[in-house]
Amino acid sequence: MSIQVHNTLSAKKEEFVPLDGKNVSMYVCGVTPYDEVHLGHARAYVTFDIIRRHLEHAGYRVRYIQNFTDVDDKIIKRSLERGISPRQLAEQYIGDYFTQIDKLSVKRADAYPRVTENIPAIIAFIEELIKKKYAYAVNGDVYFRVKAFKEYGKLSKRNIDDLNTVARVEAGEHKKDPLDFALWKAAKPNEPTEVTWDCPWGKGRPGWHIECSVMSTNLLGSTIDIHGGGQDLVFPHHENEIAQSEAHTGKQFVRYWIHNGFVTINREKMSKSLGNFFTLRDIFEQYSPRVVRYFLVSQHYRTPLDFSDEKLQAAAATLEGIDTTLRIIDEKNIPDTKDVRHTDYLVAFNAALDDDFNTEKALAVVHSLKSAAMAKVSAQKSVGAVDLNTEKSELLIMLDRLGIALPPSTVVPEDIQALKAQREQARRDKNWGLSDELRKQIAARGYKVEDTANGTSTVIKKN
Ligand SMILES: [Zn+2]
């Protein structure tokens, strides 16, 4: 079964075929570290985590790169306000990024390149664009000549004439055409020297878009398989990345452009001015990261996702239902060492993810499987124990694939497992005194032992 991916470039679903056999190159635009990570970031990075996990499951070797825009107007402005250096400010919020995003079980990227570490490569890239007449330097700034790139607008489906009517030249800019955008910005008098570099056009720093073209090309090659980000990056950021990269290399920059939908709060756009701006730190004070992750994957990544307390509470309740099922399975199951044979549920789950990473459909399969397990338990209530090995195995596989951590109560620590094994041995040896002693030790640690008919036992956390 092939994987279908919605490609923003073609505006339709396409079969995913990487350029290089089983190797997949993937670049996702990272954060500008000048403030705490918020729900919009969480949605983007969970989306691309799901995509990466599914591709890896399908047998691809994914190389995943995500940058930090550690030089930017907003970073400079805020660092001046706080009286710290831009680098200190960026470092602080890069730390916050990892602290919060790690809690959501997002796998780490293979590399996190930063602008400040790539200045010579950025200058060389811009020099090449000037040489090819796609860019020009004026008063220490360098601009990209948009009209020189004939396919400009192909990603965002805008045409040059429409853009012409809205483009303007801001104060302090020296563009020859309002459509042109900055590749390099001349240093301003009050800017810290820490974010100013010597270059052939005087002192200055890179504009925003150029870094992604340079880092993607240098780390992954001229043409990559997947480039991703939030829908708000389609224009102008990704449109500009295409123009710079394809003008530079003469090759297609990205084969599959993937964009996740917006997050709204009570159906309104999330913004600081509306006072409905939620950082992950705030949200985690009320909801566990497991619940937030569950909520984030509860809808397909392309649809708008509306956040509200009611929806988070509903997600928490639904997840609790899954946790309860797992607990009941642990209580009732007769552990079996036979290989677990995978069923149609897992097939349907994979098919949902193959279809443009549809986590919403995949979760529907999780719920059907959960109901089937509970039905099996109800049907055999009088017997007391039932073979739920397949259901348990598949539920755990599915949760892992969606990056939903296991409920704390079902994770039994290793030392408890060891006590359990010793006790099983004591029972086989008919050493009832030792067996009883071990049961007490396990109980003192907050776990309950249940013996099954076939001589084995399970331990579960007491509530
Ligand atoms: Zn980018």
Residues whose N, C-alpha, C, O or C-beta is under 5 A from the ligand:
A	BS01	ZN	C29 C212
